[in-house]
Amino acid sequence: DTALDAVTTATEWLLDEGAADPGARLPGAVSYLEMLAVTTGGEILIAGALSALATDAGEGEDRAVLARFFGANRMARVPGMVAGVIELGPELVAGRRLLDS
């Protein structure tokens, strides 16, 4: 899976399954926002590197190295964050219901 696939999966869950129980969406909010931030940041770094390489601005290779590093070290973790969005919420809501009963 790619970072974009993971964000798509989490977004679809929030819109579909999470809509049935809005309280289940809240615990995964931080993970979801981090997924979006990392994926967007990676896309910006990649776009900047491609632009610099295309214009031969002299810094294209440096930007490409940075984009590859970010992709390998940050974006590679995004698929693992899906569970924090999808699984954490319903478990916490169910636990809360047990405590309230």
Steps between C-alpha positions, in 0.01 A plus 500: 500500500605855441441802721226618265329159514510512881354851514227393257414197713483708819295774333250251358461339842442836666238596242325162487542285810591784733187691401286234669662581835656849497656443841710220352672751272640722773774274644657459155509871421865554591616199298289612204637854508856368524435274201376798300789722606771248417342405167453864399853589609640216294304608195631855536859378531460276194343778294780738599767247410344425162464869424861574597624206293295614198629857513858394570516751785808331640325386814284230347716211614508631859123533500465152354717356779285677760178373340634142490609522862161634608324232300705220646490624858167674544263409218579131537341512847166640383339162412561388858300796631173377350439274798517802731213655308282198433553268795564729794171691492253212517704329773504812718130564443418139594716531812326821597160335460609217729610749765176694473280192540 
